[in-house]
Amino acid sequence: MSMPRLLCLLLSTFPLSLAVAAPPRAEPVAAQQAAMVQWRRDFHRHPELGGHETRTAEAIARELRAMGLQPRTGIARTGVTAVLKGAHPGPRIALRADMDALPVKEETGLPFASTATSTYRGQPVGVMHACGHDLHMAILLGVARALVEQRDQLAGEVMFVFQPSEEGPDEAGAPFGARLMLDEGVFDAFKPEAVFGLHVWAGLPLGQVGFRSGPLLAAADEWTLVVHGRQTHGSRPWDGVDPITIGAQVLLGTQSLVARQVNIASTPVVLTAGQFNSGVRFNIIPEEARLVGTLRTFDTAVREDVIARFGRIAQDYAHAAGGSAELSVVNNAPATINDPALARRVLPSLQAAVGAGNVVEMPLVTVSEDFSQFANAMPGAYFFVGTTPAGADPASAPINHSPRYAPDEAALEVGARALLQVALDYLGGKGAPAP
């Protein structure tokens, strides 16, 4: 018998899947689009604030079980994880999505718009997935299902991480979800080589993916300034010390700090006040004023310098007026930095997923993400997925955190395809440095 005939006979004796093992593919994610839309709309209609994502966690765990996975629940109160083991040995990676919504009253007019309400830091609020975490969860579930369906061709292991409280818990100063998951040992028994995440983004048109190596998102600090004065009648300010005036002077002084004392041509710095609370009556100068805000930086040394200058400005203005001031700063998330070596591997995967022309280099973004906590524990890579539909200008579209943010649901497939391609290429060893 000739060699070609012998080979044909051997191949016909065994299933084709055993004779020629097909590698896993990213294309099957398109088949998950209908399910991703359904998941996204359910999450959107039933949003929950950080630390309270109980219904969300139950829905995620239920879907993971339906895929044949065994989810672990209750991490950082409401976090969910599940591990998929491929049929062949290979690397371990983690894919992460955040779960919580924002204290925002929805104004989109969508048929599945949220009507949920809650209480946030003592105030009644509407609740909305105004940041896009509903899409993030749906995308990760779609990627999980696509990977499960190719388990027999998969080399390595994947942990799916559904993280609570990315926007922060109700309690001021309490740890955010990523830090809490790490503190509770989310990776103690499963140590990934790398972690990957994404964020939908109104600043990019549908079909585009934004990425950069190195620093991408700013560190986020929550600061509180308490100014102590001396209460008196509003008609006789000279009998007291006005903490409102001191607070206003400090606030203006911080803007001069950023404009005149920081080299913002070298590294961006943003210092913003979001709350200024003082007094109870129109004709009483109060005893105290309280300001709360955020500081965004990309450089640790610059961050420390700005905080020190802020504290001196506050104390000097207060002392000059006969009062005192106390500044406290809590770091909610360090800067998100894409590991350069990992970024070199991820970029070709993104280009393969959506086309080289659709992958754009992101500028530094002064929003923050506690994905950085995971990326500090292991090499991490994070990218943006455009959500502004064709014909609309991303520069004028309602941005994330807006009550009118309404992302195009076609971004679900784009994001899932990109994340799946990144995962498959890493597990397959593409772009890995030579041993």
Secondary structure, DSSP 8 states (H G I E B T S, - for coil): --HHHHHHHHHHHS-HHHHS-----SGGGGGGHHHHHHHHHHHHHS---TT--HHHHHHHHHHHHHTT---EEEETTTEEEEEEE-SEEEEEEEEEEE---BS----S--TT----EEEETTEEEE-B--SSHHHHHHHHHHHHHHHHTTGGG-EEEEEEEEES-SS--SSTT---HHHHHHHTTTTSS---SEEEEEEEEEEEETT-EEE-SEEEE-EEEEEEEEEE-B-EETT-GGGSB-HHHHHHHHHHHHHHHHHHHS-TTTS-EEEEEEEEEE-SSTTEE-SEEEEEEEEEES-HHHHHHHHHHHHHHHHHHHHHHT-EEEEEEEEEE--EEE-HHHHHHHHHHHHHHH-GGGEEE---B----THHHHHHHS-EEEEEEEEE-TTS-TTTS--TT-TT----TTHHHHHHHHHHHHHHHHHTTTT----
